[in-house]
Amino acid sequence: MSSRFLALMGDAERLASLRADLAGIRGMSLHEVAPDLFVVTNSDLKLHHLADQSGVVLGTLFHRYGASREVETLPIPDADAVAKTRGRFLLDRYWGRYLAVLRSGDGLLAFRDPTGMFPCVYVEGEGLIALASEPSLIAALGLIEPEVDTLAVARSLLLCGLPEENTALRGIRRLLPGTRLERYDRLTTTVATWSPWNYESQDSVDSVEEQAEKLRRISQHCIAAWSNKYDHGLLGLSGGLDSSIVAVGLVKAGNHLSGLTLITDDPLGDERRYCDIVTQHLGLPIFSEKYDLAEIDLDRSSVAHLPTPFGRMDSMAYDAALTKIGRQVQANAIFSGNGGDNVFYLSRSARALADRIMAEGLSLGALETAQDICRLTGTNIFSVAKHAVQAWRAASAGYDWQIDRTFLSQSIATDKILCAVNHPWLSAPCGRNLPGKAAHIAMIVRMQHSLDAYYERGGTEVIHPLVSQPILEFCLGIPTWYQCEGGRDRSVARRAYARELPAKIIERRGKGSPQGFIYQIFYRYRAEIRERIMDGFLGGAGLIDRRAVEATLRSDHRLTDAEVLRLMLFVDTEAWIRHWRLRNVHAGEGLNGARTA
């Protein structure tokens, strides 16, 4: 079962009037932490109550130092420290997947863990703040009737899933990872409490070998901790580096693990030969399922449970296979290697050379890094040097977040306010503007949407061990030029597991893709796709360039992969919009009808 929750804090009389409704939510239990703090959770979600009604920590906690097992009960001194430090103690002494909701003096606050694995949205209304794992729970409570924000939808399409406090549902906000929500004297503010820049290092006293060994130990500790909590796992396995590292860690921890790989008719989407190498090496049972067109429903958004669209229709088939095999093997969690590319910094840019020169000056080491990037990218040293200089010159302006204007109307694509990028982690502190590390942190930001989207599937928890806070913080401190050492991306992670995995996995450079299946969806539903995009909400609201879409959808146009992905994104967005507009039509369903996605 997934970790669903609803937490309400604020006016005690208003909370009391909601007691009967909250106690009656099917499959969930009401916990009256204090007169001004109520929490409703399902049975699987652990609660750590703090003394003197000072708050509660929802979710999974592990000791930062000590055995790799879940914390069953917070020691009294630690619980007191959590309350006194307004949650900061959790960052320093614990890690996991959690939300702390606390009473502090004459105020109330909530703190979301830095990884983003524990989703949280919130809304203010009628003297209360309501926080929840998904917006449908808040909407069903009746505190707000979510209305689709047209310009926010456009912004989500422009900024490619950038996680922001504002969402595409008016009134519903997202509590960003590592952020604390505070309410004092009816004034609500948010404070970025954890920042990736606090762990960035411009130099390292450790060698690449020493960094790799530390990464191996830290990652094994974290994977083992998750394995001890969820001992019957199903792993989405591709035979790539990241999912293979998770497989090794789970098997070493004694997990009763099964693997699942999905295949397409296109050879690029068939990774069974790599999966077989991993599973034979580890003695792991593996299931193969084919992406099934029958699972695709254009009326359903893959991210209907989120407050902002940016989903992939093909994921429905993947989710269906995970759910099917998960039930078959009685898995109590689904594991993934999601986030590994981001945390381990998969990059083929010349920014690492710019970082090294800015940190060390012109040196023999810089020349070695330039040669590493040449081997990694297949380009010559003059081209690498040119791009490194460009990265250095642009460093003071900060990271340039990707904006995708494809198929959007001119008025939307040129709107400076809509295109403005604002996220607390994307602004480097003064004097710490290494372009490679800025790009690494941007990749950490980029994965947050995926983590929100994949916190559960079919009622089963989805765990992304490589995103665990100790791994994340350690990797942020690895110099970017270490990550391309020897001409290999994610070099430190490859070196860390060189003795644990077969050489063919460690040295694998390419990646599989379900692109062939995405084309199948497109050609199977081409006429419907055209109708939904041209005659749907996006077209009616003037968000899309109708002439450009029309030209691309002509039968004589040779489609590119990027065009197909973009059009399928629009279809998923139309389904997301329809989902939330229909919710308002049926707003009287109540809390027991809250879960519709």
TIVEX-721355 format. One record per residue (C-alpha): y, x, z; residue in one letter. Coordinates in nm, 2 decimals. Last residue first. Layout:
// TIVEX-721355
> py|px|pz|type
> Y|X|Z|A
...
END
This chain:
// TIVEX-721355
> py|px|pz|type
> 0.82|-0.59|-1.06|A
> 0.86|-0.93|-0.91|T
> 0.86|-0.85|-0.54|R
> 1.11|-1.08|-0.36|A
> 0.91|-1.40|-0.37|G
> 0.85|-1.41|0.00|N
> 1.21|-1.33|0.06|L
> 1.35|-1.64|-0.10|G
> 1.28|-1.81|-0.44|E
> 1.63|-1.97|-0.44|G
> 1.78|-1.70|-0.66|A
> 1.59|-1.83|-0.97|H
> 1.88|-1.82|-1.21|V
> 2.00|-1.50|-1.04|N
> 1.67|-1.34|-1.09|R
> 1.68|-1.44|-1.46|L
> 1.99|-1.21|-1.50|R
> 1.81|-0.93|-1.32|W
> 1.50|-0.94|-1.54|H
> 1.70|-0.99|-1.86|R
> 1.90|-0.68|-1.79|I
> 1.59|-0.47|-1.73|W
> 1.42|-0.61|-2.05|A
> 1.73|-0.51|-2.25|E
> 1.72|-0.17|-2.09|T
> 1.36|-0.13|-2.19|D
> 1.45|-0.21|-2.55|V
> 1.74|0.03|-2.54|F
> 1.52|0.31|-2.42|L
> 1.28|0.23|-2.70|M
> 1.57|0.29|-2.94|L
> 1.65|0.62|-2.78|R
> 1.29|0.74|-2.79|L
> 1.26|0.65|-3.15|V
> 1.58|0.82|-3.24|E
> 1.48|1.14|-3.05|A
> 1.14|1.16|-3.23|D
> 1.31|1.14|-3.57|T
> 1.29|0.84|-3.80|L
> 1.28|0.87|-4.18|R
> 1.49|0.58|-4.30|H
> 1.34|0.38|-4.59|D
> 1.23|0.09|-4.37|S
> 1.58|0.04|-4.23|R
> 1.59|0.07|-3.85|L
> 1.82|0.37|-3.85|T
> 2.07|0.20|-4.07|A
> 2.08|-0.11|-3.85|E
> 2.12|0.11|-3.54|V
> 2.41|0.30|-3.69|A
> 2.58|-0.02|-3.82|R
> 2.54|-0.19|-3.48|R
> 2.70|0.09|-3.28|D
> 2.60|-0.03|-2.94|I
> 2.79|-0.14|-2.63|L
> 2.97|-0.44|-2.78|G
> 2.85|-0.69|-2.52|A
> 2.66|-0.89|-2.77|G
> 2.48|-0.58|-2.90|G
> 2.38|-0.46|-2.56|L
> 2.28|-0.81|-2.45|F
> 2.04|-0.88|-2.73|G
> 2.08|-0.97|-3.10|D
> 2.07|-0.63|-3.25|M
> 1.85|-0.46|-2.99|I
> 1.61|-0.74|-2.93|R
> 1.58|-0.83|-3.30|E
> 1.52|-0.48|-3.41|R
> 1.26|-0.43|-3.14|I
> 1.09|-0.75|-3.24|E
> 1.06|-0.64|-3.61|A
> 0.94|-0.29|-3.50|R
> 0.68|-0.41|-3.26|Y
> 0.37|-0.23|-3.38|R
> 0.57|0.05|-3.54|Y
> 0.76|0.12|-3.22|F
> 0.46|0.09|-2.99|I
> 0.26|0.33|-3.21|Q
> 0.55|0.57|-3.23|Y
> 0.55|0.58|-2.85|I
> 0.18|0.65|-2.85|F
> 0.24|0.95|-3.07|G
> 0.51|1.07|-2.84|Q
> 0.27|1.08|-2.54|P
> 0.34|1.45|-2.51|S
> 0.15|1.77|-2.43|G
> 0.31|2.09|-2.33|K
> 0.30|2.44|-2.47|G
> 0.31|2.78|-2.30|R
> -0.04|2.81|-2.13|R
> -0.07|3.16|-1.97|E
> -0.15|3.03|-1.62|I
> -0.38|2.76|-1.76|I
> -0.57|3.00|-1.99|K
> -0.59|3.26|-1.72|A
> -0.79|3.03|-1.49|P
> -0.62|2.92|-1.17|L
> -0.62|3.05|-0.81|E
> -0.57|3.42|-0.87|R
> -0.26|3.37|-1.10|A
> -0.13|3.10|-0.87|Y
> 0.18|3.28|-0.73|A
> 0.24|3.47|-1.06|R
> 0.27|3.14|-1.25|R
> 0.50|3.00|-0.98|A
> 0.72|3.31|-1.00|V
> 0.73|3.30|-1.38|S
> 0.84|2.94|-1.42|R
> 0.90|3.04|-1.79|D
> 0.73|3.35|-1.91|R
> 0.89|3.65|-2.08|G
> 0.77|3.90|-1.82|G
> 1.02|3.77|-1.56|E
> 1.17|3.44|-1.67|C
> 1.19|3.28|-1.32|Q
> 1.29|3.62|-1.16|Y
> 1.61|3.60|-1.36|W
> 1.70|3.27|-1.19|T
> 1.71|3.44|-0.85|P
> 1.48|3.26|-0.60|I
> 1.67|3.08|-0.33|G
> 1.65|2.74|-0.48|L
> 1.28|2.79|-0.50|C
> 1.26|2.82|-0.12|F
> 1.46|2.50|-0.06|E
> 1.25|2.29|-0.29|L
> 0.92|2.42|-0.16|I
> 1.03|2.35|0.20|P
> 1.17|2.01|0.11|Q
> 0.86|1.88|-0.08|S
> 0.93|1.83|-0.45|V
> 0.60|2.00|-0.55|L
> 0.41|1.74|-0.35|P
> 0.50|1.44|-0.56|H
> 0.33|1.15|-0.39|I
> 0.29|0.80|-0.54|V
> 0.20|0.54|-0.28|E
> -0.02|0.26|-0.40|T
> 0.09|-0.10|-0.45|G
> 0.03|-0.10|-0.82|G
> 0.24|0.21|-0.86|R
> 0.46|0.36|-0.59|E
> 0.76|0.60|-0.56|Y
> 0.77|0.65|-0.93|Y
> 1.11|0.51|-1.04|A
> 1.30|0.67|-0.76|D
> 1.13|1.00|-0.82|L
> 1.21|0.97|-1.20|S
> 1.58|0.90|-1.12|H
> 1.59|1.20|-0.89|Q
> 1.45|1.45|-1.15|M
> 1.79|1.51|-1.30|R
> 1.96|1.62|-0.98|V
> 1.70|1.90|-0.94|I
> 1.76|1.99|-1.30|M
> 2.13|2.01|-1.23|A
> 2.05|2.24|-0.94|I
> 1.87|2.48|-1.19|H
> 2.16|2.45|-1.43|A
> 2.40|2.55|-1.16|A
> 2.17|2.84|-1.07|K
> 2.18|2.96|-1.43|G
> 2.56|2.92|-1.45|P
> 2.63|3.13|-1.14|L
> 2.94|2.96|-0.99|N
> 2.92|3.05|-0.62|R
> 3.28|3.18|-0.56|G
> 3.41|2.84|-0.45|C
> 3.13|2.59|-0.39|P
> 2.95|2.46|-0.70|A
> 3.01|2.09|-0.79|S
> 2.70|1.94|-0.94|L
> 2.55|1.86|-0.60|W
> 2.81|1.61|-0.51|P
> 2.77|1.41|-0.83|H
> 3.05|1.30|-1.06|N
> 3.03|1.30|-1.44|V
> 3.31|1.13|-1.64|A
> 3.18|0.97|-1.96|C
> 3.27|0.62|-1.85|L
> 3.62|0.73|-1.75|I
> 3.67|0.92|-2.07|K
> 3.58|0.63|-2.29|D
> 3.49|0.79|-2.63|T
> 3.13|0.68|-2.65|A
> 3.20|0.33|-2.52|I
> 3.48|0.25|-2.77|S
> 3.29|0.42|-3.04|Q
> 2.98|0.21|-3.00|S
> 2.66|0.37|-2.87|L
> 2.39|0.46|-3.11|F
> 2.36|0.82|-2.98|T
> 2.64|0.90|-2.73|R
> 2.41|1.11|-2.51|D
> 2.60|1.30|-2.24|I
> 2.43|1.61|-2.09|Q
> 2.60|1.75|-1.78|W
> 2.82|2.05|-1.84|D
> 2.77|2.26|-1.52|Y
> 3.09|2.39|-1.37|G
> 3.42|2.49|-1.54|A
> 3.41|2.84|-1.39|S
> 3.07|2.91|-1.56|A
> 3.20|2.85|-1.92|A
> 3.28|3.21|-1.98|R
> 2.95|3.33|-1.83|W
> 2.75|3.08|-2.03|A
> 2.92|3.20|-2.35|Q
> 2.85|3.56|-2.26|V
> 2.48|3.48|-2.20|A
> 2.47|3.30|-2.54|H
> 2.60|3.61|-2.72|K
> 2.37|3.84|-2.52|A
> 2.06|3.63|-2.61|V
> 2.17|3.63|-2.98|S
> 2.21|4.00|-2.98|F
> 1.88|4.05|-2.81|I
> 1.68|3.88|-3.08|N
> 1.52|3.54|-3.05|T
> 1.15|3.45|-2.98|G
> 1.25|3.24|-2.68|T
> 1.04|3.38|-2.40|L
> 1.01|3.73|-2.55|R
> 1.39|3.75|-2.60|C
> 1.45|3.61|-2.25|I
> 1.24|3.89|-2.10|D
> 1.43|4.15|-2.31|Q
> 1.76|4.02|-2.17|A
> 1.61|4.03|-1.82|T
> 1.51|4.39|-1.87|E
> 1.86|4.48|-1.99|L
> 2.00|4.32|-1.68|A
> 1.77|4.52|-1.46|G
> 1.89|4.84|-1.64|L
> 2.24|4.75|-1.52|S
> 2.56|4.57|-1.61|L
> 2.68|4.40|-1.30|G
> 2.45|4.29|-1.02|E
> 2.54|3.92|-0.94|A
> 2.74|3.84|-1.25|M
> 2.51|4.04|-1.47|I
> 2.21|3.87|-1.32|R
> 2.35|3.52|-1.35|D
> 2.45|3.57|-1.72|A
> 2.10|3.69|-1.80|L
> 1.95|3.39|-1.63|A
> 2.19|3.17|-1.83|R
> 2.03|3.28|-2.16|A
> 1.83|2.96|-2.19|S
> 1.46|2.90|-2.20|R
> 1.44|2.72|-1.87|S
> 1.16|2.57|-1.65|L
> 1.32|2.60|-1.30|Y
> 1.03|2.59|-1.05|F
> 1.19|2.29|-0.89|V
> 1.27|2.11|-1.21|N
> 0.95|2.19|-1.40|D
> 0.75|2.10|-1.09|G
> 0.93|1.77|-1.04|G
> 0.62|1.56|-1.12|N
> 0.30|1.74|-1.06|G
> 0.15|1.41|-0.95|S
> -0.06|1.25|-0.67|F
> -0.16|0.89|-0.64|I
> -0.24|0.78|-0.29|A
> -0.51|0.59|-0.10|N
> -0.76|0.63|-0.38|A
> -1.05|0.38|-0.38|Q
> -1.21|0.56|-0.68|V
> -1.21|0.23|-0.89|Q
> -0.88|0.12|-0.74|R
> -0.71|0.44|-0.85|G
> -0.88|0.42|-1.19|I
> -0.72|0.08|-1.27|K
> -0.38|0.15|-1.11|T
> -0.35|0.49|-1.28|L
> -0.46|0.33|-1.62|A
> -0.21|0.05|-1.58|A
> 0.07|0.29|-1.49|D
> 0.01|0.50|-1.80|Y
> 0.02|0.20|-2.02|A
> 0.34|0.08|-1.86|M
> 0.49|0.43|-1.90|S
> 0.51|0.38|-2.27|D
> 0.81|0.14|-2.22|M
> 1.03|0.42|-2.08|R
> 1.31|0.34|-1.83|G
> 1.68|0.40|-1.79|F
> 1.81|0.09|-1.61|P
> 1.99|0.10|-1.28|T
> 1.92|-0.10|-0.96|P
> 1.55|-0.01|-0.98|L
> 1.25|-0.25|-0.95|H
> 1.28|-0.35|-1.31|A
> 1.21|0.02|-1.40|V
> 0.93|-0.02|-1.66|S
> 1.11|-0.33|-1.80|S
> 0.91|-0.63|-1.89|R
> 0.97|-0.86|-2.19|D
> 0.86|-0.59|-2.43|L
> 0.51|-0.60|-2.28|D
> 0.29|-0.30|-2.34|I
> -0.05|-0.30|-2.17|E
> -0.23|-0.41|-2.49|A
> -0.10|-0.10|-2.66|L
> -0.35|0.10|-2.45|D
> -0.30|0.48|-2.39|Y
> -0.66|0.60|-2.37|K
> -0.83|0.69|-2.05|E
> -1.00|1.00|-1.94|S
> -1.15|1.04|-1.59|F
> -1.20|1.37|-1.42|I
> -1.43|1.47|-1.13|P
> -1.32|1.81|-0.98|L
> -1.55|2.11|-0.94|G
> -1.24|2.34|-0.92|L
> -1.30|2.56|-1.23|H
> -1.46|2.28|-1.42|Q
> -1.17|2.05|-1.34|T
> -0.91|2.31|-1.45|V
> -1.08|2.41|-1.78|I
> -1.16|2.04|-1.85|D
> -0.80|1.94|-1.81|C
> -0.70|2.21|-2.06|Y
> -0.95|2.07|-2.32|R
> -0.86|1.72|-2.23|R
> -0.49|1.76|-2.33|E
> -0.48|1.49|-2.60|D
> -0.12|1.37|-2.66|G
> -0.04|1.64|-2.91|L
> -0.36|1.56|-3.09|P
> -0.21|1.21|-3.18|D
> -0.46|0.93|-3.11|D
> -0.33|0.94|-2.75|T
> -0.49|1.05|-2.43|I
> -0.44|0.99|-2.06|L
> -0.57|1.23|-1.80|T
> -0.70|1.13|-1.46|L
> -0.83|1.35|-1.18|G
> -1.03|1.27|-0.87|S
> -0.98|1.41|-0.52|L
> -1.16|1.37|-0.19|H
> -0.91|1.62|-0.05|N
> -1.05|1.93|0.13|G
> -0.72|2.12|0.16|A
> -0.84|2.37|-0.10|K
> -0.90|2.08|-0.34|V
> -0.55|1.94|-0.28|L
> -0.38|2.28|-0.33|G
> -0.57|2.36|-0.65|V
> -0.50|2.02|-0.80|A
> -0.13|2.05|-0.71|V
> -0.11|2.38|-0.89|I
> -0.29|2.22|-1.19|S
> -0.03|1.94|-1.20|S
> 0.25|2.20|-1.23|D
> 0.09|2.45|-1.47|L
> -0.03|2.21|-1.73|G
> -0.38|2.08|-1.75|G
> -0.24|1.73|-1.78|S
> -0.37|1.58|-1.45|L
> -0.24|1.26|-1.29|G
> -0.41|1.31|-0.95|L
> -0.60|1.04|-0.77|L
> -0.63|1.10|-0.39|G
> -0.86|1.02|-0.11|H
> -0.73|1.22|0.18|D
> -0.38|1.08|0.20|Y
> -0.23|1.21|0.52|K
> -0.42|1.54|0.53|N
> -0.36|1.58|0.16|S
> 0.02|1.55|0.21|W
> 0.01|1.83|0.47|A
> -0.22|2.04|0.25|A
> 0.02|2.02|-0.04|I
> 0.30|2.13|0.19|C
> 0.11|2.43|0.33|H
> -0.02|2.53|-0.01|Q
> 0.34|2.52|-0.15|S
> 0.47|2.74|0.13|I
> 0.19|3.00|0.11|R
> 0.20|3.02|-0.27|R
> 0.58|3.05|-0.27|L
> 0.57|3.33|-0.02|K
> 0.32|3.52|-0.24|E
> 0.54|3.47|-0.55|A
> 0.85|3.59|-0.37|Q
> 0.67|3.90|-0.26|E
> 0.55|3.97|-0.62|E
> 0.89|3.91|-0.76|V
> 1.03|4.16|-0.52|S
> 1.21|4.05|-0.20|D
> 1.56|4.17|-0.11|V
> 1.70|3.89|-0.32|S
> 2.04|3.84|-0.48|D
> 2.27|3.56|-0.56|Q
> 2.10|3.31|-0.33|S
> 2.11|2.93|-0.34|E
> 1.99|2.76|-0.03|Y
> 2.32|2.61|0.09|N
> 2.40|2.52|-0.27|W
> 2.11|2.27|-0.26|P
> 2.33|2.05|-0.03|S
> 2.23|1.85|0.27|W
> 2.48|1.63|0.46|T
> 2.66|1.48|0.17|A
> 2.87|1.22|0.37|V
> 2.90|0.85|0.29|T
> 3.16|0.61|0.43|T
> 3.17|0.26|0.58|T
> 3.47|0.14|0.78|L
> 3.39|-0.16|1.01|R
> 3.51|0.04|1.31|D
> 3.25|0.31|1.24|Y
> 2.98|0.29|0.97|R
> 2.82|0.61|0.84|E
> 2.58|0.66|0.55|L
> 2.43|1.01|0.55|R
> 2.33|1.18|0.22|T
> 2.05|1.43|0.16|G
> 1.91|1.21|-0.12|P
> 2.17|0.95|-0.25|L
> 2.21|0.62|-0.08|L
> 2.23|0.39|-0.39|R
> 2.48|0.10|-0.40|R
> 2.44|-0.27|-0.46|I
> 2.76|-0.47|-0.49|G
> 2.74|-0.51|-0.87|R
> 2.40|-0.41|-1.01|L
> 2.43|-0.12|-1.26|A
> 2.45|0.12|-0.97|T
> 2.73|0.31|-0.79|N
> 2.61|0.59|-0.56|E
> 2.50|0.79|-0.86|E
> 2.18|0.92|-1.01|P
> 2.24|1.06|-1.36|L
> 1.98|0.87|-1.58|G
> 2.09|0.98|-1.92|C
> 2.47|0.99|-1.87|L
> 2.56|0.77|-2.17|L
> 2.29|0.51|-2.13|L
> 2.36|0.48|-1.75|S
> 2.73|0.46|-1.83|R
> 2.67|0.17|-2.06|A
> 2.48|-0.02|-1.79|V
> 2.76|0.06|-1.55|A
> 3.00|-0.09|-1.81|L
> 2.80|-0.41|-1.82|T
> 2.76|-0.46|-1.44|D
> 2.46|-0.69|-1.41|V
> 2.52|-0.93|-1.12|E
> 2.32|-0.91|-0.80|P
> 2.35|-1.22|-0.58|E
> 2.43|-1.08|-0.24|I
> 2.34|-1.13|0.12|L
> 2.08|-1.38|0.02|G
> 1.78|-1.21|0.17|L
> 1.62|-1.23|-0.17|A
> 1.88|-1.00|-0.31|A
> 1.83|-0.74|-0.04|I
> 1.45|-0.73|-0.10|L
> 1.50|-0.73|-0.48|S
> 1.72|-0.42|-0.44|P
> 1.43|-0.19|-0.36|E
> 1.34|0.04|-0.06|S
> 1.60|-0.14|0.14|A
> 1.93|-0.10|0.34|L
> 2.14|-0.39|0.46|A
> 2.48|-0.33|0.61|I
> 2.61|-0.62|0.80|L
> 2.93|-0.80|0.90|G
> 2.89|-1.06|0.63|E
> 2.82|-0.82|0.35|G
> 2.75|-0.45|0.27|E
> 2.48|-0.34|0.04|V
> 2.22|-0.07|0.03|Y
> 1.97|0.12|-0.18|V
> 1.70|0.36|-0.05|C
> 1.41|0.53|-0.21|P
> 1.19|0.78|-0.02|F
> 1.09|1.06|-0.25|M
> 1.45|1.17|-0.30|G
> 1.38|1.52|-0.16|T
> 1.69|1.54|0.07|P
> 1.58|1.28|0.33|D
> 1.80|0.98|0.36|R
> 2.03|0.94|0.66|F
> 2.15|0.61|0.80|A
> 2.44|0.55|1.04|L
> 2.57|0.31|1.30|L
> 2.88|0.34|1.52|G
> 3.01|0.29|1.87|D
> 2.83|0.60|2.00|G
> 2.56|0.68|1.74|S
> 2.30|0.42|1.65|R
> 2.05|0.55|1.40|L
> 1.86|0.47|1.09|V
> 1.66|0.77|0.97|A
> 1.50|0.74|0.62|L
> 1.18|0.94|0.54|Y
> 0.96|1.14|0.31|R
> 0.87|1.47|0.47|G
> 1.04|1.76|0.65|W
> 1.10|1.86|1.00|Y
> 1.28|2.11|1.22|R
> 1.62|2.18|1.04|D
> 1.66|1.87|0.83|L
> 1.54|1.64|1.11|L
> 1.78|1.80|1.36|F
> 2.07|1.69|1.13|R
> 1.99|1.32|1.20|G
> 2.30|1.23|1.39|R
> 2.28|1.55|1.59|T
> 2.25|1.36|1.92|K
> 2.00|1.10|1.78|A
> 1.77|1.36|1.62|V
> 1.79|1.58|1.93|A
> 1.68|1.29|2.16|D
> 1.38|1.24|1.93|A
> 1.31|1.61|1.95|D
> 1.32|1.62|2.33|P
> 1.09|1.31|2.34|I
> 0.83|1.45|2.11|P
> 0.81|1.25|1.79|L
> 0.48|1.07|1.76|T
> 0.22|1.09|1.49|E
> 0.37|1.39|1.31|V
> 0.17|1.43|0.99|E
> -0.05|1.74|0.96|R
> 0.01|2.09|0.82|S
> 0.00|2.26|1.15|A
> 0.31|2.45|1.27|G
> 0.67|2.51|1.16|Y
> 0.85|2.25|0.94|R
> 0.67|1.98|1.13|H
> 0.58|1.69|0.91|F
> 0.73|1.34|0.90|L
> 0.64|1.04|0.69|T
> 0.84|0.72|0.69|G
> 1.10|0.53|0.89|L
> 1.29|0.71|1.17|V
> 1.43|0.47|1.43|V
> 1.74|0.43|1.63|G
> 1.92|0.48|1.96|S
> 1.74|0.20|2.14|Q
> 1.74|0.41|2.46|D
> 1.48|0.65|2.32|A
> 1.40|0.69|1.95|L
> 1.13|0.49|1.77|H
> 0.93|0.67|1.50|H
> 0.81|0.41|1.26|L
> 0.52|0.46|1.02|K
> 0.50|0.25|0.70|L
> 0.15|0.13|0.62|D
> 0.19|-0.22|0.78|S
> 0.49|-0.32|0.57|N
> 0.83|-0.29|0.72|T
> 1.12|-0.49|0.85|V
> 1.39|-0.32|1.06|V
> 1.65|-0.48|1.29|F
> 1.95|-0.30|1.43|L
> 2.25|-0.46|1.62|D
> 2.05|-0.61|1.91|P
> 1.83|-0.29|1.91|A
> 1.51|-0.18|1.74|V
> 1.40|-0.53|1.67|E
> 1.09|-0.46|1.45|H
> 0.99|-0.73|1.21|L
> 0.66|-0.70|1.03|S
> 0.58|-0.73|0.66|M
> 0.30|-0.88|0.45|G
> 0.49|-1.21|0.39|R
> 0.84|-1.22|0.52|I
> 0.85|-1.47|0.80|G
> 0.99|-1.24|1.07|A
> 1.30|-1.17|0.85|L
> 1.37|-1.54|0.79|D
> 1.33|-1.62|1.16|A
> 1.55|-1.34|1.28|R
> 1.84|-1.40|1.04|L
> 2.06|-1.58|1.29|S
> 2.00|-1.30|1.54|A
> 2.12|-1.05|1.28|L
> 2.45|-1.24|1.24|R
> 2.49|-1.25|1.62|E
> 2.43|-0.87|1.65|A
> 2.68|-0.77|1.38|D
> 2.58|-0.45|1.22|G
> 2.25|-0.30|1.10|M
> 1.98|-0.43|0.87|L
> 1.68|-0.23|0.75|A
> 1.44|-0.36|0.48|L
> 1.13|-0.16|0.41|F
> 0.85|-0.12|0.15|R
> 0.62|0.18|0.19|S
> 0.35|0.12|-0.07|S
> 0.00|0.00|0.00|M
END
